[in-house]
Amino acid sequence: MAAYRPGVLIGNWNEDAYLEEQDRLRDFMRKRERGELLIQKINNLQDNLLKKIQLSVSKDGFVHFGDTVMLLNPDNKSSVENYPGVCGSLTLAINLDEISIYSARSLQAPCGVSAVESVDPVGRNTFSLLSVDGVAVGEPIRFGQNFALGTTGGFSDQMANSKMIITHCHTNRSLAVPRNFWTRSYFGKEYEVICHTYLDSHKAEEDKNYWVIVTRNPSDEDGTMIDRPNPHPGGIRKNEFREET
């Protein structure tokens, strides 16, 4: 009598295979109902990161805790002279690696950031200004006051839509876009954002360190203040404000 080979199926192999397939199908249906399938996670994350966001309107000219804003590194002549291919304004944006894209169902803090050429407010380049010391929502952010960026007495209030320096609390270094380093992210070619204070020959911060907290244009629901004609012939004034985060 011939012996069975390893490839020969014996017993209730057909029933076992059928039951295993049914288990896989039930697991698939259960995950789909809960939104736990990988494709559902990716689509949901992309929808949130790329959906259009409405910025806050500054009625008094200041920015406040709880405001939804963009952080914009303005276009400058020096960047064009030194790096001809890197011109135009850049905005700070959330940057996720592929592992995070495929594994995360929602954004996990902390996460990386980069600078992107898009100045249209969407989920990944808009932020909420959060208090780190219990200041109430709606209170203006004052000069030198610490704040955090959330995903979507004797001090002067911080002006909205004006140039400023944003300083990292623990290192005392300023947020900057060198513009000569770029990386290929999940979303395409984007520019590196670092904490480094660039000083010119007069010991003043260079344009790489300047940012603008951008709010919505109150006369245009889909526009921002950077799209609004500037009443000052010289453009946005470089106010010497320094914010810490």
C-alpha positions as CSV (number, residue, x, y, z in Angstrom):
1,M,0.0,0.0,0.0
2,A,1.4,3.4,-1.0
3,A,2.2,5.9,1.7
4,Y,0.7,9.4,1.7
5,R,2.9,12.2,0.5
6,P,3.2,15.5,2.5
7,G,1.0,17.3,-0.1
8,V,-1.9,15.0,0.3
9,L,-4.9,16.4,2.2
10,I,-6.6,14.0,4.6
11,G,-9.6,14.2,7.0
12,N,-12.1,17.0,6.8
13,W,-9.6,19.3,5.0
14,N,-12.3,20.9,2.9
15,E,-14.5,21.8,5.9
16,D,-11.5,23.1,7.8
17,A,-10.5,25.3,4.9
18,Y,-14.1,26.6,4.5
19,L,-14.4,27.4,8.3
20,E,-11.0,29.2,8.1
21,E,-12.2,31.3,5.2
22,Q,-15.4,32.1,7.0
23,D,-13.4,33.3,10.0
24,R,-11.3,35.6,7.8
25,L,-14.4,37.0,6.2
26,R,-16.1,37.7,9.6
27,D,-12.9,39.4,10.8
28,F,-12.8,41.5,7.6
29,M,-16.5,42.5,8.0
30,R,-15.9,43.4,11.7
31,K,-12.9,45.6,10.9
32,R,-14.7,47.3,8.0
33,E,-17.7,48.1,10.3
34,R,-15.3,49.6,12.8
35,G,-13.2,51.5,10.2
36,E,-10.1,49.5,11.1
37,L,-9.1,48.3,7.6
38,L,-5.8,49.7,6.5
39,I,-7.3,51.4,3.4
40,Q,-9.9,53.0,5.6
41,K,-7.3,54.3,8.0
42,I,-5.2,55.8,5.2
43,N,-8.2,57.4,3.5
44,N,-9.5,58.8,6.8
45,L,-6.0,60.3,7.7
46,Q,-5.5,61.7,4.2
47,D,-9.0,63.3,4.2
48,N,-8.3,65.0,7.6
49,L,-4.8,66.2,6.5
50,L,-5.9,67.5,3.2
51,K,-9.4,68.9,3.9
52,K,-9.8,72.6,3.6
53,I,-9.7,74.5,7.0
54,Q,-11.2,77.9,7.8
55,L,-8.8,80.1,9.7
56,S,-9.8,82.3,12.6
57,V,-10.5,86.0,11.9
58,S,-8.5,88.6,14.0
59,K,-11.0,91.3,14.9
60,D,-8.6,93.3,17.1
61,G,-5.4,92.7,15.1
62,F,-4.0,90.2,17.7
63,V,-3.7,86.5,17.8
64,H,-5.4,84.6,20.7
65,F,-5.2,81.2,22.4
66,G,-7.6,78.9,20.6
67,D,-7.1,80.6,17.2
68,T,-6.7,78.5,14.1
69,V,-3.8,79.9,12.1
70,M,-1.1,79.1,9.5
71,L,2.6,79.7,10.2
72,L,4.1,81.2,7.1
73,N,7.8,81.8,6.3
74,P,7.6,84.7,3.9
75,D,9.3,85.0,0.5
76,N,12.5,86.9,0.7
77,K,15.1,88.2,-1.7
78,S,18.0,86.4,0.0
79,S,16.5,83.0,-0.6
80,V,16.1,83.7,-4.3
81,E,19.7,85.0,-4.6
82,N,21.2,82.0,-2.7
83,Y,18.9,79.3,-3.9
84,P,17.2,80.3,-7.2
85,G,15.0,77.2,-7.2
86,V,13.5,78.0,-3.8
87,C,11.4,81.1,-3.9
88,G,7.9,82.0,-2.7
89,S,6.3,81.7,0.7
90,L,6.4,78.4,2.7
91,T,4.0,77.2,5.4
92,L,4.7,75.0,8.4
93,A,3.0,71.6,7.9
94,I,2.7,68.2,9.7
95,N,4.9,65.6,8.1
96,L,4.3,61.9,8.6
97,D,6.5,59.0,7.6
98,E,5.1,56.0,5.8
99,I,5.0,53.9,8.9
100,S,2.8,56.5,10.6
101,I,0.6,56.8,7.5
102,Y,0.0,53.0,7.4
103,S,-0.4,52.4,11.1
104,A,-2.0,55.5,12.7
105,R,-5.7,56.0,12.8
106,S,-5.3,59.6,14.0
107,L,-2.4,62.0,14.5
108,Q,-0.1,61.1,17.3
109,A,1.8,63.8,19.1
110,P,4.6,64.6,18.8
111,C,5.0,64.4,15.0
112,G,7.4,65.8,12.5
113,V,7.0,69.0,10.6
114,S,8.3,70.4,7.2
115,A,7.8,73.5,5.1
116,V,5.5,73.2,2.1
117,E,4.9,75.5,-0.9
118,S,1.1,75.5,-0.5
119,V,-0.3,78.6,1.3
120,D,-3.9,77.3,1.1
121,P,-5.1,76.3,4.7
122,V,-5.7,72.6,4.9
123,G,-5.5,70.1,7.8
124,R,-1.8,69.6,7.8
125,N,-0.6,73.2,7.6
126,T,-3.1,74.8,10.1
127,F,-2.6,74.8,13.8
128,S,-4.4,75.8,17.0
129,L,-2.6,78.1,19.4
130,L,-2.7,76.4,22.8
131,S,-1.8,77.7,26.2
132,V,0.8,75.8,28.2
133,D,0.1,77.6,31.5
134,G,-3.7,77.6,31.8
135,V,-4.5,80.9,30.1
136,A,-8.1,81.0,28.9
137,V,-9.1,80.5,25.3
138,G,-9.7,83.8,23.6
139,E,-7.0,85.7,25.6
140,P,-4.5,87.4,23.4
141,I,-1.0,85.9,23.2
142,R,1.5,88.4,24.7
143,F,5.1,89.2,23.9
144,G,7.4,86.5,25.2
145,Q,4.5,84.2,26.3
146,N,4.9,80.5,25.8
147,F,2.5,78.6,23.6
148,A,2.1,75.2,22.0
149,L,0.9,74.3,18.5
150,G,-2.1,71.9,18.4
151,T,-3.1,70.1,15.2
152,T,-6.2,71.8,13.9
153,G,1.1,92.3,32.5
154,G,3.6,94.7,31.0
155,F,3.7,92.7,27.8
156,S,2.3,93.8,24.5
157,D,-0.2,91.7,22.7
158,Q,1.1,89.7,19.7
159,M,0.1,91.1,16.3
160,A,-1.5,88.8,13.8
161,N,-0.2,88.8,10.2
162,S,3.1,90.4,11.1
163,K,6.6,89.1,11.0
164,M,8.0,87.5,14.2
165,I,10.6,85.2,15.6
166,I,9.4,81.9,17.2
167,T,11.8,80.5,19.7
168,H,12.0,77.0,21.1
169,C,11.7,77.1,24.9
170,H,14.3,74.4,25.8
171,T,17.0,75.3,23.4
172,N,16.4,79.1,22.9
173,R,16.9,78.6,19.2
174,S,14.6,80.1,16.6
175,L,12.4,78.2,14.2
176,A,13.8,78.4,10.7
177,V,13.5,77.2,7.1
178,P,17.1,77.0,5.6
179,R,15.6,76.5,2.1
180,N,18.7,74.7,0.9
181,F,17.6,71.3,2.3
182,W,14.6,69.4,1.1
183,T,13.2,66.0,1.7
184,R,10.9,63.6,-0.2
185,S,7.9,62.9,2.1
186,Y,4.8,60.9,1.6
187,F,3.2,64.1,0.2
188,G,6.1,65.0,-2.2
189,K,9.1,67.3,-2.1
190,E,9.1,69.5,1.0
191,Y,11.6,71.6,2.8
192,E,13.3,70.9,6.1
193,V,12.3,72.9,9.2
194,I,14.9,73.3,12.0
195,C,15.5,75.2,15.2
196,H,18.6,77.4,14.5
197,T,19.1,81.1,14.9
198,Y,20.6,82.6,11.7
199,L,22.4,85.9,12.4
200,D,23.7,88.4,9.9
201,S,26.7,90.6,10.2
202,H,24.7,93.0,12.5
203,K,23.8,90.1,14.9
204,A,20.1,90.3,13.7
205,E,18.0,87.4,12.7
206,E,17.9,86.6,9.0
207,D,14.8,86.1,7.0
208,K,15.0,82.3,7.4
209,N,13.9,82.9,11.0
210,Y,10.9,85.1,10.4
211,W,7.3,83.7,10.5
212,V,3.9,85.2,10.0
213,I,0.8,83.9,12.0
214,V,-1.8,84.1,9.2
215,T,-5.5,84.5,9.9
216,R,-8.5,84.5,7.7
217,N,-9.5,87.5,5.6
218,P,-12.8,88.7,7.1
219,S,-14.0,90.0,3.7
220,D,-13.4,86.7,1.9
221,E,-14.6,83.5,3.5
222,D,-12.1,81.4,1.5
223,G,-9.2,83.8,1.6
224,T,-6.4,84.7,4.0
225,M,-4.8,87.9,5.1
226,I,-1.8,87.2,2.9
227,D,-4.1,87.4,-0.1
228,R,-5.5,90.8,1.0
229,P,-3.9,94.0,-0.6
230,N,-1.4,95.5,1.8
231,P,-2.1,99.1,2.8
232,H,1.6,99.7,3.6
233,P,3.7,100.4,0.5
234,G,6.7,98.7,2.0
235,G,4.8,95.4,2.5
236,I,4.5,93.6,5.8
237,R,6.4,95.4,8.5
238,K,9.1,93.4,10.3
239,N,7.9,93.7,13.9
240,E,10.6,92.6,16.3
241,F,8.3,90.2,18.2
242,R,9.6,87.0,19.6
243,E,7.3,84.1,20.6
244,E,8.3,81.0,22.4
245,T,7.0,77.5,21.8
